[in-house]
Amino acid sequence: MGRSTRTRNFLLGTILLLATASFVAGATVVDESTARAAGKSAASTATGSDAQAETDAIFGDGATVSVTQLGVSQKARAIYQKGVLALQRGRASEAERDAERAMHADATFSDAYALAATAQLSQRNFLLAQSTAKTAMHADASNLKAYVILATADNYLGQYSAAVVALTPVLAASTQWWQIAYQQARAEAGLEHAQAALEWSNRAALRAPAGFAPLHLLHASALVASAQYAQAADELETYLALEGEKTPQREELERELGRLRKLASTGNSSR
């Protein structure tokens, strides 16, 4: 194995580990309390996790109920909209309570379950979010939100193959919803499908907010796997700039950035 190959493998392992640590990657979570504990640990030590940002546009300012949900009761819809507003303002626990009230007002209201699941993601209750998203899908199989939320929960739990399955019915909508492409990229990276991870992270980057830091770190890992060191360094540098001086593992990432710049300048390949 050549020196550049060893260096590339080391860089890839380091950056991918840091990129996925914030998603509780690879953890075997056996119950809700374990999931919460894993989430709290990752939140304090890992890089750039933001479950609400990942699903933000799903319940953005222009969010409306699914077409098939227009027949739900007016009371349920009013409570739901109150919950959406709470989520937009970063009050996840309040949004979850409103979503639950909307469910009680109309048990068929799929979007209310999807809102609750998103609020649960924001609170890092991944197993509960997974279960609630599945309930949203059962209430309305055409609710695209539910599939994205389920895949997000799957990825946080390290269940990458399940995330791929969850996203398969909605991949055609990835040109409109960057979250679909992003979650697919996360799943492919977790499955060690480097080229697919790169392709899907490229798609996500076309529409994702420029300030969404985790995508830049994930993209960097995919570029390293493809021996595109200069571009990987640019992505890693962008990630560090967005995360600021308090970035977890910043010194380690800065060392990786230096190695990437050196590889790019010497023209090393995957040989």
C-alpha distance (Angstrom), angle and dihedral (degrees) to the residues before:
residue distance angle dihedral
M1 . . .
G2 3.81 . .
R3 3.80 123.7 .
S4 3.80 93.3 -111.4
T5 3.81 90.7 51.1
R6 3.81 91.8 51.6
T7 3.78 90.2 47.9
R8 3.79 91.7 47.8
N9 3.80 91.9 50.1
F10 3.79 91.1 48.5
L11 3.80 92.0 49.2
L12 3.77 92.2 47.2
G13 3.78 92.7 48.7
T14 3.79 92.8 48.5
I15 3.79 97.7 45.2
L16 3.80 94.9 41.4
L17 3.80 90.4 48.2
L18 3.78 90.8 52.3
A19 3.78 92.3 42.9
T20 3.78 92.8 53.6
A21 3.79 99.9 35.6
S22 3.79 90.7 81.2
F23 3.79 89.0 56.9
V24 3.84 93.2 55.7
A25 3.79 85.3 -114.4
G26 3.76 119.4 -162.9
A27 3.79 94.0 3.2
T28 3.77 117.1 143.1
V29 3.78 102.7 -138.4
V30 3.77 114.2 -168.6
D31 3.79 102.1 178.3
E32 3.79 144.1 8.6
S33 3.81 96.2 -95.8
T34 3.80 91.2 51.6
A35 3.80 90.0 49.9
R36 3.78 91.4 52.1
A37 3.80 91.8 47.8
A38 3.80 91.6 49.3
G39 3.78 90.4 48.4
K40 3.81 93.3 51.0
S41 3.80 91.3 48.5
A42 3.80 92.4 49.4
A43 3.78 91.9 46.1
S44 3.80 90.5 57.5
T45 3.80 98.5 44.2
A46 3.78 110.6 24.9
T47 3.73 139.5 73.4
G48 3.75 132.3 -83.6
S49 3.77 103.9 -37.5
D50 3.79 113.9 168.8
A51 3.78 114.2 161.1
Q52 3.79 93.7 178.7
A53 3.81 92.4 53.0
E54 3.80 89.3 50.9
T55 3.79 91.2 60.1
D56 3.80 99.0 26.3
A57 3.81 99.1 114.2
I58 3.78 90.8 51.6
F59 3.79 88.0 69.6
G60 3.81 98.2 24.7
D61 3.79 128.4 140.0
G62 3.80 92.1 -75.2
A63 3.79 95.1 46.8
T64 3.78 115.9 139.9
V65 3.76 132.5 174.1
S66 3.79 118.9 -89.4
V67 3.80 114.9 -86.8
T68 3.78 91.4 -114.2
Q69 3.81 89.6 52.6
L70 3.80 96.9 59.5
G71 3.79 90.1 99.2
V72 3.80 95.0 64.9
S73 3.77 119.1 112.9
Q74 3.79 120.0 -77.9
K75 3.80 89.9 -125.3
A76 3.80 92.2 55.6
R77 3.80 92.4 47.8
A78 3.82 92.5 50.0
I79 3.81 91.5 52.0
Y80 3.81 90.0 45.6
Q81 3.81 92.7 53.6
K82 3.80 89.3 50.5
G83 3.80 88.4 54.0
V84 3.80 92.1 48.9
L85 3.80 89.6 54.1
A86 3.80 90.9 49.9
L87 3.81 90.6 51.4
Q88 3.81 91.4 49.8
R89 3.79 88.5 53.7
G90 3.79 92.4 51.8
R91 3.80 96.8 -106.1
A92 3.78 98.6 130.3
S93 3.80 98.4 165.1
E94 3.80 90.5 52.1
A95 3.82 90.5 47.7
E96 3.80 90.1 51.7
R97 3.81 91.8 51.7
D98 3.80 91.9 49.6
A99 3.80 90.9 47.5
E100 3.80 89.9 52.4
R101 3.81 90.4 50.0
A102 3.81 89.5 51.0
M103 3.83 89.9 50.9
H104 3.78 90.4 52.0
A105 3.80 90.2 50.1
D106 3.81 90.6 51.7
A107 3.80 119.0 9.4
T108 3.84 91.6 -165.0
F109 3.84 93.9 59.5
S110 3.82 102.0 118.3
D111 3.80 95.1 -179.2
A112 3.81 90.4 57.0
Y113 3.81 89.5 57.4
A114 3.81 89.7 47.2
L115 3.79 90.6 51.4
A116 3.81 90.9 49.8
A117 3.81 90.4 49.7
T118 3.81 91.7 51.2
A119 3.79 91.0 49.7
Q120 3.80 88.5 50.0
L121 3.81 90.0 52.0
S122 3.79 89.4 52.4
Q123 3.80 88.5 54.2
R124 3.82 90.3 46.8
N125 3.80 93.4 -116.3
F126 3.79 90.5 141.6
L127 3.79 101.6 166.2
L128 3.78 91.6 48.3
A129 3.82 90.5 47.7
Q130 3.79 89.4 51.0
S131 3.79 91.8 53.2
T132 3.81 94.3 44.4
A133 3.81 92.3 49.2
K134 3.80 89.7 53.7
T135 3.82 89.2 52.2
A136 3.82 88.9 52.1
M137 3.81 89.3 53.2
H138 3.78 92.2 49.5
A139 3.80 90.5 50.8
D140 3.82 91.4 50.8
A141 3.80 120.4 6.0
S142 3.82 90.6 -167.1
N143 3.83 94.5 59.4
L144 3.82 102.8 114.6
K145 3.79 92.1 -169.8
A146 3.79 91.1 65.7
Y147 3.81 94.0 56.7
V148 3.81 93.2 50.7
I149 3.80 92.3 47.0
L150 3.80 92.0 48.4
A151 3.81 91.5 50.7
T152 3.81 90.3 48.0
A153 3.80 90.4 54.2
D154 3.82 90.9 45.3
N155 3.79 91.0 53.5
Y156 3.78 93.3 48.2
L157 3.80 88.3 53.8
G158 3.81 92.5 48.2
Q159 3.82 91.9 -113.3
Y160 3.79 94.1 135.6
S161 3.79 99.5 160.9
A162 3.80 89.0 52.3
A163 3.81 89.6 51.6
V164 3.81 90.4 54.2
V165 3.80 90.2 51.1
A166 3.82 91.5 48.1
L167 3.81 92.4 51.8
T168 3.80 98.3 44.1
P169 3.85 95.3 88.3
V170 3.83 92.4 51.4
L171 3.82 104.1 39.1
A172 3.80 90.9 106.9
A173 3.82 88.2 65.5
S174 3.81 92.7 56.1
T175 3.80 90.9 99.9
Q176 3.81 88.5 65.4
W177 3.80 101.3 33.1
W178 3.80 113.2 48.8
Q179 3.80 89.5 -168.9
I180 3.81 89.9 71.1
A181 3.80 92.5 56.4
Y182 3.81 91.6 42.5
Q183 3.80 94.4 52.4
Q184 3.82 89.9 45.4
A185 3.82 89.2 52.2
R186 3.80 90.4 50.2
A187 3.78 91.1 50.7
E188 3.81 93.2 47.6
A189 3.81 90.8 49.0
G190 3.78 90.2 50.3
L191 3.81 89.3 51.5
E192 3.83 88.8 49.3
H193 3.81 92.9 -117.0
A194 3.79 94.9 146.2
Q195 3.80 100.0 179.4
A196 3.80 93.5 46.3
A197 3.80 90.4 47.6
L198 3.79 89.7 53.1
E199 3.80 93.5 47.9
W200 3.80 93.7 49.0
S201 3.80 94.2 43.6
N202 3.81 88.1 52.0
R203 3.80 89.1 53.7
A204 3.78 91.9 48.0
A205 3.80 91.0 50.7
L206 3.81 91.2 59.1
R207 3.81 91.5 69.0
A208 3.81 108.3 12.8
P209 3.82 118.4 106.9
A210 3.81 109.6 -90.7
G211 3.79 89.2 -128.3
F212 3.81 96.1 57.6
A213 3.81 97.4 112.8
P214 3.84 102.3 -169.9
L215 3.79 91.7 63.5
H216 3.82 91.0 58.5
L217 3.81 92.0 53.1
L218 3.80 92.5 46.3
H219 3.80 89.8 47.2
A220 3.81 90.2 50.6
S221 3.80 91.5 55.3
A222 3.80 91.4 50.1
L223 3.81 91.2 49.3
V224 3.80 91.9 49.8
A225 3.81 89.1 53.5
S226 3.80 87.8 55.0
A227 3.84 91.7 47.7
Q228 3.81 91.1 -116.7
Y229 3.77 92.7 140.4
A230 3.79 101.6 165.2
Q231 3.80 92.6 52.3
A232 3.80 90.9 43.2
A233 3.79 89.9 53.0
D234 3.79 90.7 50.8
E235 3.80 90.9 51.7
L236 3.79 92.5 47.2
E237 3.79 91.0 48.1
T238 3.81 90.1 51.0
Y239 3.78 90.1 50.3
L240 3.81 91.9 52.0
A241 3.80 91.4 47.8
L242 3.79 92.3 50.9
E243 3.81 94.4 46.2
G244 3.80 94.1 46.3
E245 3.79 131.9 -156.4
K246 3.81 93.9 -39.1
T247 3.81 93.2 61.5
P248 3.82 109.4 139.6
Q249 3.83 111.5 -114.0
R250 3.80 88.3 9.8
E251 3.82 94.8 150.9
E252 3.78 91.8 50.8
L253 3.79 91.7 48.2
E254 3.80 91.3 48.3
R255 3.79 89.1 54.5
E256 3.80 89.4 50.9
L257 3.79 89.0 49.8
G258 3.81 89.9 54.9
R259 3.80 91.2 51.0
L260 3.78 91.1 49.5
R261 3.79 92.2 50.6
K262 3.82 89.6 50.0
L263 3.79 92.5 50.0
A264 3.80 90.8 48.0
S265 3.81 93.3 49.0
T266 3.81 94.9 48.8
G267 3.81 92.2 48.0
N268 3.82 94.6 -123.9
S269 3.77 116.1 173.6
S270 3.77 133.8 -168.6
R271 3.76 92.9 -79.0
